[in-house]
Amino acid sequence: MGNFDQLIEAAAEHLRKRLLTRGWSSTEIATLYGRIDSLNFPGLLAVLGTRNNRSGLLGAELLGEAAQDVAFEAPPDENLETGAVRRFLKAVLHENASLADVPVRESEGEERKREIFEQGISALARRGGMSFTGEQAERVADLLATGEFYRDIASATAATLATAHELPLAIAEDIRWSPRAIRLLLALSRDLRGTPASAWAVFAQLRGGKLERPPALLTHTLRILYATATLAKIAEMIRTLLAKDNETFRLAVVLYARSAGIPIEDADLDVLRESAFNTDDPNLGPTLDRAIKHLEENLGRNFLIGVLERLQLPARRQLLPARQRQIATGTKFSGSRRK
């Protein structure tokens, strides 16, 4: 288990103790703990970023209104149905499927599916009070359309790097010749398989703490870097992801959160960046406790549990019932929780 996993587990344990003082039953706590334990990385940031109670369109209602907007604005001779737009948005944002894997009807086609999804993302932004340029909508749609965004911190970072093309990598600084370097080269070779890129050339860039235009999705490479990084470097990396100039990642997190039913705004990510992660030794327990309290007040306890289920790691969703039983009986769950 890496430092980031330990950080989240400690925060969840802090929350569990706090919930005992707020009248939550052991079953309710086990259910919520299981949801927190299995959050994907953007889902975790969305929850941690929650600060205040807000109204406005959220969740299925937001997706429905956005889908209606896209269908209404389509050319009359296309006969685009609201249900088709909602199907694409729901498959990607609620089921966390890659857009490429979402089936299309013969009348739609792959290119039109991509156009409809991008228009849906723009409509979601407008309905959420966010202003998108055409270029921003395209980049955010690119990031949200990949299933990698909805996984662990390494996958989400790899997807962001592939979209942004350039990102400072604090977790890659000061790489020395060591077992870690060997593991990193092996991971690079695995990620670059099938491409003309040289693992040695990419490794040389990584040693400088920056990588421009990665030749492939470097999920395995980043997983090694995160697993062996200090908490200080991980916090710095998350601050980079949440920085103002990394607008594609920020907008994607906000849209994903609001489509799931979490009421956050762009400004909330600034607060999260400058508070919880503005330290070499982050403690997310108090932040998580405040966020869950706000969400409980805003959404209600039962609805909160349902909303968090939409933000789960895909591979862990089927394990949730067993995980909750383990938590309720005090049995530890072995292995990393973030893949």
N, C-alpha and C positions, 0 to 999 in steps of 0.2 A: 504494500500500500504506500503510495507516494505522499508527499507533504500536503498536496492539495486535497486528496481524499481525507486525510486526517483532519484538515481544517474544517471540512464540511461535516464530518462525523462529530467533531467536537461541538460545532454550532447546533447540530440536531439534538445532541444530548443536553445542551444548555436549554434548548427550547422545551424538550420533554419535561425537565424539572420545573420550568416556569408554568407549563400547562397544568401540572398537578395542583398548582396554587390557584388556578382560574376555573376550577370546576369541571375540567375535562375528565371523562371516564377513561379507564385503562384501554378499552377497546378503541375509543376515539383517538387517543394518543398514539396507539400502535398504528392505526390507519394513516394518520397524518404523518407520523415518523416515516412510514414506508413510502409515502409520496415524496417527502423531502429528500429521503435517501436516494430516490431514483430519478430526481430531476435531471433533465439534460442541461447543458451549460447555459444556453440563452434563457431557458426557463428559470434556472437558479438566479441569474442576474435580474430577471423580471420580478421575481418574488422579493429578492433583497432590495430592489429599488423602490418598492411600494412605500409611499409615505403618508398620503392623505386620502380621505374619502372623496371620490369624485363621481359625478354622474356622466352621462353620455353613452353613446352606442358601444357595446362590448360584445364579444363572443359571437354566438350564432346570429344574433340580431344584426351586428355589424357586417358579418359576411353576407347576410341576406340583402341588406340595403345596398352594399357595394355591387353585388351581383345584378341587382335590378338596374343600377345606374349603367353598368356596362351593356346590358341587354338593350336598354332604352336608347343608348347612344350609337348602337350598331346600325349599319346601313339597312334600310327597310327590306331590301331584297334578300338579306342574309337569313332572316328569321331566327336570329340567335335567341335561344331560350335562357331565361334566368337560371333554370336548373343546371344547364351546362356550365355556366360560369361558376355557380356555387359548387358544383362537383369538383372542378379543378382546384378552387381555393380550399375547400374542405380537405381534399386528399393530401395537399401539401402542408397546410397550416395546422390542421387538426390531427391528421393521421401521420404526418411527417414523412410522407412518401416523396421520392424524387419525382419531379414533374415528368421526366423522361419515362418513368415507369407507369404513369397514369394512362390508361387506355383511351383512345379517341375513336369517335365514330367516323365512318367513311367520309361524311360530309365536312368534317372538321380538319383533319390532317395535322401533322406535327407542327408545322410552321404556324398555322392558325391557333393551335393550342397555346403555343408560346406567346403569341400576341394577346390572346384573351387573358392569359394569366397576368401578363404585365399590365394590361388595362385594369384588371381586378386589383392589383397592388396599388395602382394610382388612385382608384376609387376608394379603397380602404383608407388610404392616407387622407384624402379629401374629407371623407366622412368622419375621420378621427381628428380633424382640425389641423392636419399637417400639410405643408406646402412642398410639393415635389416638382423638380424639373424633369424633363423627359429623360435626361441622362441619369439622374438619381433613381428614377423609377426603374430604368433598365438594369442598373447595377444592383439595386435592392432585390429586384425580381430574380436576377442571376444567383444571388446568394441564397435567397429563400427557396429557390427551385431545386437546390441540391440537398439531398437527404443528409449529407455530412454536417450541415449546419445544426441539426437537431440532435447531435450526439454529445460526446464528451468535450472537454475543453480543448483537447488536441485536434479533434475533427473540426470543431467550429473555427479554431484558429487557422487550420489548413484551408478551409473553405474561404475564409476571409482573405487570407494571403493570396489565394488564387484569383479572387475578385479584385482586390486592391492593387495587386501586382508588386507592391512594396510595403514592407512593414518592419519597423525596428523589432528585433528579437532579443530582448534582455535575457531570456532563458538560454540563449546560445552563446552569450559572451564568455570569454575566458575558457574556452574548451582546450583542455590539455591532452597530451597523449596518455591515455589511461583506458581501463576497461570500458568506461563510459564512451570514449571516442570510438572504440572498436564497435560497440553496440550501435552507435550512431551511424557509422559507415555501413553496417549491415542493414540498418533500417532504410538508409538512403538508397542502397542497391535494390531493396525490395520495392520502394516507392517509385523508383526511376525505371523499373523493368519495363521494356517495351518502348522506351524513349531513347533518342540518341545522346541524351545528357550523360555527363560523367559524374559519378558519385564523388570523385575527388574534387572536381571543380565546384560542385555545390557545397561540399564540406568546407572548402577554403572560404567561400562566401559566408557560411554560417559562423565560422570562427571570428569573423569581423562583427558579428551581431546584427547583420542585415542581409536580406536576400531579396534580389530584384527579379521580377518575372519568373517565378518558379516554373520549371518545365513539367511538373506533374503535381498532383495533390499529395502533399507530404505528411499524411496522417501518421504513419508509423514513426517517421522521423521526429515529429513534434511530440508524439507520445513518449518517446525516450527522453527528450529534452525536459518535458514537464515532470516526468517521473524522477529525474535526478536533479532537478533545480531546487534551490533554497526557497523558503517562503518569501523572502525579500524579492527575489527575482520573479517569482510567480505573481506577486502583488504588482510589481512594476510592469509585467507583461499585460495584466488585466487593465491597468491604468492606460496602457498604450491602446488596447482594444476599445476602451471607453473614451478615448480622447476626442475632442471636438473635430479634429481633422480626419478622423476615421468615421465619417458620417454614414457610410454604407452599413457598417456593422451596427451602429447605434440605431439607425432608422429601422433596420431589420428586426432588432430586438424589441423595439417599441411596437411595431406592427404585429409581430408574432404574439407578444404579450396581450395586446388589446384584442386580437382575434380569438385568443383563448379565454378572455374574460378578466384579465389582470389590468386594473386601471392605472397605468403608468404613463408618464410623458417624458419627452426628451430631457427636460430639466432635472428629472429624478435621477437620471444616469450621471449627471454632473455631481449631484450630492453624493451618490454612492461612490463615485470615483474619488472624491476629495475627502471622504470620511472613512468608510470601511477599508478601502484599499490604499489609503495614503499613509502607509506605515510599513516598516520592514517586518513587523510581527503582527499581522492582522488577526483579529478576534471577531468572527462573524456572528457569534451567539447573540449579543444584544441587538444587532441589526436584524437578524432573522426573527427574533422575538417580537420586536416592534412591528415588523412587516406583517407577520401572521396576525397580530392583534388588529392592525388596520384592516386587513383583508376580511377577518372574521366580522368586524363591525360593519364593513361595507357590503359584503356578499352574504353573510350568514355562514354558520359552521358547516352545514351539509353541502351547500353550494360550493364553498371553498374547496372541499375535498374533491368534488367533481371537476372543478377548474384545474386543479393541480394534476389530475390524471391526464389532461391533454398535454402536459409539459414533460412527460416521462421519456426516459431513454427507451428507444424502440425495443431493444433486446431485453429490457427489464419489465415491460408491461405484463407479460404473461407470468412473471414471477411474483407479482405484488401480493397475491393472497398468501403464498408461502412465506414471503418476507414479513408480512404483518404478524403471522403466527410466531415467527422467530422472535420478533421484537416483544410481543406480548408475553412470551415465556422466558425472555432474557437470553435467548440463544444468539451468539454472534454470527454475523454473515461473513463468510470468508472471501478473500480476494478483493480486487478493486471494484468499486461501485460505479466508476465513471466511464466504462466502455460501452 
